[in-house]
């Protein structure tokens, strides 16, 4: 009986070895590093939703910290905590310029007059609209970066808006400086012959949320005049246009800086004597 018992024990031992070999053959292979056996794969514990959320925020923080994401930002929205009382203190009433108030119902009436301006510019210059669209499309990313927050407009929509609004601004500047009739508008024009209308447009154009990047205006005026270097010219036209609102006379532009003359009323009287 002892011999039979040993045979049974041996059979169970052999069976156990075969089972072990079968199981190990199905496990991932192991590699050695410096004589130490290291598992080829170690399952990681699942990450919690909290950790995933933190990692996503850190990724966003890294993107926000890149200079390209904020270096060109120059046209801001009015902070929410300052928006109290009547909204006409920060919302344009006649004309929208740029994306913040684009398409608002009460500003749509002026859109057809913008198209009139653009048509007049192209007619005077003998140029095609493609020249302006292609030029602005090349710097679309730079123009978008000037505005705070995400602008939910397609490339074509954004470029069209920049060209249309930018040309309107330049036409206002030049018409104010040279006379709108000289630019081809009639004496009874429904917008540009009315002083009250011009004053309302001026007021809208100085609002924080109603701006076009200066380099876009430089570029558009350069296309009109056939000279790309118009930075000083646009600056001079802008200050001349807004000088009635600030009560400061513009005298000259020198070396890229605007020089103004501050004259006290008493000084004016003394000069007459």
C-alpha positions in Angstrom: 0.0 0.0 0.0 2.9 2.3 0.7 4.2 1.9 -2.9 0.8 2.6 -4.3 0.6 5.7 -2.1 3.9 7.0 -3.4 2.8 6.5 -7.0 -0.3 8.5 -6.4 1.7 11.3 -4.8 4.1 11.3 -7.7 1.2 11.5 -10.2 -0.2 14.5 -8.4 3.2 16.2 -8.3 3.7 15.7 -12.1 0.2 17.0 -12.8 0.9 20.1 -10.6 4.1 20.8 -12.6 2.3 20.5 -15.9 -0.4 22.9 -14.7 2.2 25.4 -13.5 4.0 25.2 -16.9 0.8 25.8 -18.7 -0.1 28.8 -16.6 3.3 30.4 -16.8 3.4 29.9 -20.6 0.4 32.2 -20.8 1.8 35.0 -18.6 3.7 38.0 -20.1 7.4 37.3 -20.5 9.8 38.8 -18.0 13.0 40.7 -18.8 16.1 41.0 -16.6 17.9 44.2 -15.8 21.1 43.9 -13.8 20.3 40.4 -12.9 17.0 41.4 -11.4 13.8 39.9 -12.9 11.5 42.8 -13.9 7.9 42.2 -15.1 7.5 43.4 -18.7 4.2 45.0 -17.8 2.8 46.2 -14.6 -0.9 47.2 -14.6 -1.4 50.7 -13.3 -4.3 51.5 -11.1 -7.1 53.5 -12.9 -6.9 57.3 -12.5 -9.7 59.0 -10.7 -11.8 61.6 -12.4 -10.3 64.2 -10.0 -6.8 63.5 -11.2 -7.8 63.5 -14.8 -9.5 66.9 -14.2 -6.4 68.3 -12.6 -4.2 67.1 -15.5 -6.6 68.8 -18.0 -6.4 72.1 -16.1 -2.6 71.9 -16.0 -2.5 71.3 -19.8 -4.8 74.4 -20.2 -2.5 76.3 -17.9 0.6 75.4 -20.0 -1.2 76.6 -23.2 -2.2 79.8 -21.5 1.3 80.4 -20.3 2.7 80.3 -23.9 3.6 83.8 -25.1 1.7 83.4 -28.3 -1.6 83.0 -26.5 -1.6 86.5 -24.9 1.3 88.6 -26.3 -0.9 90.1 -29.0 -4.0 90.7 -26.9 -4.9 94.3 -27.1 -8.7 94.6 -27.4 -10.4 93.6 -24.2 -14.0 93.2 -23.0 -15.4 95.4 -20.3 -15.1 93.5 -17.0 -18.5 92.1 -15.9 -18.3 93.8 -12.5 -18.2 97.2 -14.2 -21.3 96.5 -16.3 -24.0 98.2 -14.3 -26.7 100.6 -15.1 -27.5 101.4 -18.8 -25.6 99.3 -21.3 -25.1 102.1 -23.7 -22.0 103.0 -21.7 -20.2 100.1 -23.3 -22.5 98.8 -26.1 -22.3 100.6 -29.4 -25.6 102.2 -30.5 -25.0 102.8 -34.2 -22.2 100.7 -35.7 -20.4 97.5 -34.7 -16.6 97.2 -35.3 -15.0 93.8 -34.7 -16.4 90.6 -33.4 -17.7 91.5 -29.9 -21.0 93.1 -31.0 -21.1 91.8 -34.6 -24.5 90.8 -35.8 -26.5 92.4 -33.0 -30.0 93.4 -34.1 -29.9 97.1 -33.3 -26.6 97.5 -35.3 -27.6 95.8 -38.5 -28.9 99.0 -40.2 -25.4 100.4 -40.5 -24.2 97.2 -42.3 -25.5 98.4 -45.7 -23.7 101.7 -45.3 -20.4 99.7 -44.6 -20.9 97.9 -47.9 -21.5 101.3 -49.6 -18.2 102.5 -48.2 -16.3 99.4 -49.4 -17.8 99.7 -52.9 -16.8 103.4 -53.0 -13.2 102.5 -52.0 -12.9 99.8 -54.6 -14.4 102.0 -57.2 -12.0 104.9 -56.5 -8.9 102.7 -56.4 -9.9 100.5 -59.3 -9.0 97.4 -57.2 -10.8 94.1 -56.6 -12.1 92.8 -53.3 -9.8 89.7 -53.6 -6.8 91.9 -53.0 -8.1 92.9 -49.6 -9.4 89.5 -48.6 -6.2 87.7 -49.5 -4.1 90.3 -47.6 -6.1 90.1 -44.4 -6.4 86.3 -44.6 -2.6 86.0 -44.3 -2.7 87.7 -40.9 -6.0 86.3 -39.6 -4.4 84.5 -36.7 -2.7 87.7 -35.6 -5.9 89.7 -35.7 -7.8 87.0 -33.8 -5.1 87.1 -31.1 -5.9 90.7 -30.5 -9.3 89.9 -29.0 -10.0 88.5 -25.6 -11.5 85.0 -25.5 -12.5 82.6 -28.3 -14.0 84.2 -31.4 -16.6 81.7 -32.8 -16.4 82.8 -36.4 -15.1 80.9 -39.4 -12.0 82.0 -41.2 -14.0 83.5 -44.1 -16.5 85.2 -41.8 -13.7 86.8 -39.7 -11.7 88.0 -42.7 -14.8 89.5 -44.3 -15.7 91.3 -41.1 -12.1 92.7 -40.8 -12.1 94.0 -44.3 -15.6 95.5 -44.2 -15.3 97.1 -40.7 -11.7 98.2 -41.3 -12.4 99.9 -44.6 -15.4 101.7 -42.9 -13.2 103.0 -40.2 -10.6 104.3 -42.7 -13.3 105.9 -44.8 -14.6 107.7 -41.7 -11.0 108.9 -41.0 -10.4 110.1 -44.5 -13.8 111.6 -44.9 -13.5 113.6 -41.7 -10.1 114.9 -42.8 -10.7 115.6 -46.4 -14.5 115.9 -46.7 -16.9 113.2 -47.6 -17.9 114.9 -50.8 -14.3 114.7 -52.0 -14.5 110.9 -51.5 -17.5 110.7 -53.7 -20.5 111.0 -51.3 -23.4 113.3 -52.0 -24.2 116.4 -50.0 -27.4 114.8 -48.9 -25.9 111.4 -47.9 -28.1 109.7 -45.3 -25.1 109.1 -43.0 -22.0 111.1 -44.0 -23.7 114.5 -44.5 -25.3 114.5 -41.1 -23.3 116.0 -38.2 -25.3 114.2 -35.6 -24.8 110.8 -37.3 -21.0 111.4 -37.4 -20.9 112.3 -33.7 -22.8 109.1 -32.8 -20.4 107.0 -34.9 -17.4 108.7 -33.3 -18.8 107.8 -29.9 -19.2 104.2 -30.9 -15.7 104.1 -32.3 -14.0 105.0 -29.0 -15.7 102.1 -27.1 -13.4 99.5 -25.7 -15.3 96.5 -27.1 -15.7 98.1 -30.6 -12.2 98.2 -32.1 -10.2 97.0 -35.1 -6.5 96.2 -34.7 -4.4 99.1 -35.8 -2.1 97.0 -38.0 -5.2 95.9 -39.9 -6.0 99.6 -40.6 -2.4 100.2 -41.7 -2.6 97.3 -44.0 -6.0 98.2 -45.6 -5.0 101.9 -46.1 -1.7 100.7 -47.6 -3.6 98.7 -50.1 -5.8 101.6 -51.1 -2.8 104.0 -51.5 -0.4 101.4 -53.0 2.1 102.0 -50.2 2.4 99.5 -47.4 4.0 101.9 -45.0 1.0 103.8 -43.6 1.4 103.4 -39.8 2.1 107.1 -39.3 -0.6 108.1 -41.6 -3.4 106.1 -39.9 -2.3 107.4 -36.5 -2.5 110.9 -37.7 -5.9 110.4 -39.2 -7.2 108.7 -36.1 -6.2 111.5 -33.7 -7.5 114.1 -36.1 -10.9 112.3 -36.2 -11.1 112.0 -32.4 -9.6 115.3 -31.4 -13.0 117.1 -31.2 -14.0 114.5 -28.5 -10.9 115.1 -26.3 -10.5 118.8 -27.0 -6.8 118.5 -27.9 -5.7 120.0 -31.2 -3.4 117.8 -33.3 -0.3 119.7 -34.7 2.0 117.1 -36.3 3.2 113.6 -36.3 7.0 113.2 -36.0 9.1 110.0 -35.8 6.1 107.8 -35.3 4.8 109.9 -32.3 1.9 112.2 -32.2 2.7 115.7 -31.0 -0.1 117.8 -29.6 -0.2 121.3 -28.3 -1.9 121.9 -25.0 -3.1 125.5 -24.9 -4.7 127.0 -21.9 -7.6 129.5 -22.6 -5.6 132.3 -20.9 -2.7 131.7 -23.2 -5.0 132.0 -26.2 -6.2 135.4 -25.0 -2.7 136.6 -24.3 -1.7 135.7 -27.8 -4.4 138.0 -29.3 -2.8 140.9 -27.5 
